[in-house]
Amino acid sequence: MTHGPQTGDTADGPQGRLSRERVLTAALDLVDREGLAALTMRRLGAELGVEAMSLYHYAPGKNALLDGVVEALYVELEDHLAAGRPAATSGPAWRAELHRIALATYQVCLDHPEGTLLIFSRMTRVPLARRPPPILRDHERVLALLRDAGYGPAHSARIWRAFTAWVFGYVSVELRATVDNPNEPDPAFRLGLYRIPFQELSTLRTTAPALAEPGGPDALATGLDALLDRFL
């Protein structure tokens, strides 16, 4: 992370100075490697070479630490967008930028599948005004594009909801587990299709190999275009 919420308070650890940015980056790294169950104050402290109590200054509890992982994901999204080029398109600039945001969000989520699960769970519990600044900036980024495109608050809110639902709904389907035995080269056994009764679920069993293939960014873009066309 390079430009998350800043704090002037730092503490020394064997591996260097602590900061909120460094703590949240380490938390996301730990979740990436070992999953959400591994994220505890004690384990994170060990990763950073400090006592667990030293971390409470930066995240005053487990829920705050989980929210911090979401914050770290949105900071990474900001970094992706800052480093990327504007999308080349003959359409309106605001629409091209929405595509760029959608694609960057998709990539960050696929890079951090375990952490992304927290976006789906924590944002249902954290009120808008209490969300970390990087998340609020993400909301502002999309809404400002729609405002500049001439949409009023009510219409912008409808498009924002549809945009957010499509992007994260698409990501959630991409991240669904489909492989039953990753070491099995035969596709049918790899997916464990023998576990699905053909007589009762013939369509699902027949379609499962196609469902197991990721849709990828092209399908994300196609669906987004279809959605945005609805609001023009």
C-alpha positions as CSV (number, residue, x, y, z in Angstrom):
1,M,0.0,0.0,0.0
2,T,1.3,3.4,-0.8
3,H,-1.2,6.1,0.2
4,G,-3.7,4.8,2.8
5,P,-4.9,6.8,5.8
6,Q,-1.9,8.2,7.5
7,T,-1.1,8.4,11.1
8,G,1.7,10.2,12.8
9,D,2.0,7.5,15.5
10,T,4.5,4.8,14.9
11,A,6.2,2.2,17.1
12,D,9.5,0.3,16.8
13,G,9.6,-3.4,16.1
14,P,12.5,-5.7,15.3
15,Q,11.6,-5.4,11.6
16,G,11.3,-1.6,11.6
17,R,8.8,1.1,12.4
18,L,5.2,0.2,12.7
19,S,2.5,2.2,11.1
20,R,-1.2,1.6,10.3
21,E,-0.2,1.1,6.6
22,R,2.4,-1.5,7.5
23,V,0.1,-3.4,9.9
24,L,-2.7,-3.6,7.4
25,T,-0.4,-4.7,4.6
26,A,1.0,-7.4,6.8
27,A,-2.6,-8.5,7.7
28,L,-3.5,-8.8,4.1
29,D,-0.4,-10.7,3.3
30,L,-1.1,-13.2,6.1
31,V,-4.7,-13.7,4.9
32,D,-3.4,-14.2,1.4
33,R,-1.0,-16.9,2.5
34,E,-3.0,-18.7,5.2
35,G,-6.6,-17.6,5.0
36,L,-8.8,-15.6,7.3
37,A,-8.7,-18.1,10.1
38,A,-5.0,-17.4,10.6
39,L,-5.6,-13.7,11.2
40,T,-5.3,-13.0,14.9
41,M,-3.6,-10.2,16.8
42,R,-1.1,-12.6,18.2
43,R,-0.2,-14.1,14.9
44,L,0.0,-10.7,13.2
45,G,2.2,-9.5,16.0
46,A,4.6,-12.4,15.4
47,E,4.7,-11.6,11.7
48,L,5.7,-8.0,12.5
49,G,8.0,-8.9,15.4
50,V,6.0,-7.1,18.1
51,E,3.8,-8.0,20.9
52,A,0.1,-8.3,20.0
53,M,-0.8,-5.4,22.4
54,S,1.3,-3.1,20.2
55,L,-1.2,-3.6,17.4
56,Y,-4.3,-2.3,19.3
57,H,-3.2,1.2,18.6
58,Y,-3.7,0.6,14.9
59,A,-6.7,-1.8,15.1
60,P,-8.5,-1.8,18.4
61,G,-10.0,-5.2,18.0
62,K,-10.6,-8.2,15.6
63,N,-13.4,-6.5,13.8
64,A,-11.3,-3.4,13.2
65,L,-8.5,-5.6,11.9
66,L,-10.9,-7.3,9.5
67,D,-12.1,-3.9,8.3
68,G,-8.5,-3.0,7.9
69,V,-7.9,-5.8,5.5
70,V,-10.8,-4.5,3.4
71,E,-9.2,-1.0,3.6
72,A,-5.9,-2.5,2.3
73,L,-7.7,-4.0,-0.7
74,Y,-9.2,-0.6,-1.6
75,V,-5.8,1.1,-1.2
76,E,-4.4,-1.5,-3.6
77,L,-7.3,-0.7,-6.0
78,E,-6.4,3.0,-5.8
79,D,-2.8,2.1,-6.7
80,H,-3.9,0.0,-9.7
81,L,-6.0,2.9,-10.9
82,A,-3.2,5.5,-10.4
83,A,-0.8,3.3,-12.3
84,G,-3.1,2.4,-15.2
85,R,-3.8,4.2,-18.4
86,P,-7.3,5.6,-19.2
87,A,-9.3,3.1,-21.3
88,A,-9.1,3.8,-25.1
89,T,-12.7,3.9,-26.4
90,S,-14.9,5.8,-28.8
91,G,-17.6,6.0,-26.2
92,P,-18.1,8.6,-23.4
93,A,-15.1,9.0,-21.1
94,W,-17.1,8.4,-18.0
95,R,-18.2,5.0,-19.3
96,A,-14.7,4.0,-20.2
97,E,-13.6,5.0,-16.7
98,L,-16.3,2.8,-15.2
99,H,-14.9,-0.1,-17.2
100,R,-11.4,0.7,-16.0
101,I,-12.6,0.7,-12.4
102,A,-14.5,-2.5,-12.8
103,L,-11.5,-4.3,-14.3
104,A,-9.1,-3.0,-11.6
105,T,-11.6,-4.1,-8.9
106,Y,-11.9,-7.5,-10.6
107,Q,-8.1,-7.9,-10.7
108,V,-7.6,-6.9,-7.1
109,C,-10.3,-9.3,-5.9
110,L,-8.8,-12.2,-7.9
111,D,-5.3,-11.4,-6.5
112,H,-6.7,-11.6,-3.0
113,P,-9.6,-14.1,-2.9
114,E,-9.6,-14.7,0.8
115,G,-9.5,-11.0,1.7
116,T,-12.3,-10.3,-0.9
117,L,-14.6,-12.5,1.2
118,L,-14.5,-9.7,3.8
119,I,-15.8,-7.1,1.3
120,F,-19.0,-9.2,1.0
121,S,-19.3,-9.7,4.8
122,R,-18.0,-6.5,6.4
123,M,-19.7,-4.0,4.2
124,T,-23.0,-5.3,5.3
125,R,-22.2,-4.4,8.9
126,V,-20.2,-1.2,8.6
127,P,-22.3,2.0,8.1
128,L,-21.4,4.2,5.2
129,A,-20.0,7.1,7.4
130,R,-17.8,4.6,9.3
131,R,-16.1,3.1,6.4
132,P,-12.4,3.8,5.9
133,P,-11.4,6.7,3.6
134,P,-10.2,4.5,0.7
135,I,-13.6,2.9,0.5
136,L,-15.4,6.2,0.7
137,R,-13.1,7.5,-2.1
138,D,-14.1,4.5,-4.2
139,H,-17.8,5.4,-3.8
140,E,-17.0,9.1,-4.5
141,R,-15.0,8.1,-7.6
142,V,-17.9,6.3,-9.3
143,L,-20.6,8.8,-8.2
144,A,-18.5,11.8,-9.4
145,L,-18.2,10.2,-12.8
146,L,-21.9,9.8,-13.0
147,R,-22.5,13.4,-11.8
148,D,-20.1,14.7,-14.4
149,A,-22.0,12.7,-17.0
150,G,-25.1,14.6,-16.2
151,Y,-26.9,12.2,-13.9
152,G,-28.7,13.6,-10.8
153,P,-28.3,12.1,-7.3
154,A,-31.3,9.7,-7.6
155,H,-30.3,8.3,-11.0
156,S,-26.6,8.2,-10.0
157,A,-27.5,6.1,-7.0
158,R,-29.4,3.6,-9.1
159,I,-26.5,3.2,-11.5
160,W,-24.0,3.0,-8.6
161,R,-26.0,0.2,-7.0
162,A,-26.3,-1.7,-10.3
163,F,-22.6,-1.2,-11.1
164,T,-21.5,-2.3,-7.7
165,A,-23.8,-5.3,-7.7
166,W,-22.6,-6.4,-11.1
167,V,-18.9,-6.1,-10.4
168,F,-19.0,-7.9,-7.0
169,G,-21.6,-10.3,-8.0
170,Y,-19.5,-11.3,-11.0
171,V,-16.4,-11.6,-8.7
172,S,-18.3,-13.8,-6.3
173,V,-19.2,-16.2,-9.1
174,E,-15.6,-16.2,-10.4
175,L,-14.4,-17.1,-6.9
176,R,-16.8,-19.9,-6.2
177,A,-15.1,-23.2,-5.6
178,T,-15.6,-25.7,-8.4
179,V,-12.7,-28.1,-8.3
180,D,-13.2,-31.2,-6.1
181,N,-9.8,-32.8,-6.7
182,P,-7.1,-30.5,-8.0
183,N,-4.6,-33.3,-8.6
184,E,-7.0,-35.2,-11.0
185,P,-6.2,-34.5,-14.7
186,D,-9.5,-35.9,-16.0
187,P,-12.0,-32.9,-16.0
188,A,-15.0,-35.0,-14.8
189,F,-13.1,-36.4,-11.8
190,R,-11.4,-33.1,-11.2
191,L,-14.8,-31.5,-10.8
192,G,-16.2,-34.5,-8.9
193,L,-19.1,-34.8,-11.3
194,Y,-19.8,-38.4,-10.1
195,R,-21.0,-36.8,-6.9
196,I,-23.8,-35.0,-8.7
197,P,-26.7,-37.4,-9.5
198,F,-27.3,-37.3,-13.2
199,Q,-31.0,-38.4,-13.1
200,E,-31.9,-35.5,-10.8
201,L,-29.5,-32.8,-11.9
202,S,-28.7,-33.6,-15.5
203,T,-28.5,-30.0,-16.7
204,L,-26.2,-28.9,-13.9
205,R,-23.9,-31.9,-14.4
206,T,-23.8,-31.3,-18.2
207,T,-23.1,-27.6,-17.7
208,A,-20.7,-27.9,-14.8
209,P,-17.5,-28.0,-16.9
210,A,-18.5,-24.7,-18.6
211,L,-19.4,-23.2,-15.2
212,A,-16.0,-24.1,-13.9
213,E,-14.2,-22.0,-16.5
214,P,-13.8,-18.4,-15.4
215,G,-15.7,-15.8,-17.3
216,G,-12.7,-13.5,-17.3
217,P,-12.5,-9.7,-17.9
218,D,-14.2,-9.9,-21.3
219,A,-17.5,-11.3,-19.9
220,L,-17.2,-8.7,-17.1
221,A,-17.1,-5.9,-19.7
222,T,-19.9,-7.4,-21.8
223,G,-22.2,-7.6,-18.8
224,L,-21.3,-4.1,-17.7
225,D,-22.1,-2.7,-21.1
226,A,-25.4,-4.4,-21.1
227,L,-26.1,-3.0,-17.7
228,L,-25.1,0.6,-18.6
229,D,-27.2,0.5,-21.8
230,R,-30.2,0.0,-19.5
231,F,-29.6,3.4,-17.9
232,L,-29.0,5.5,-21.0
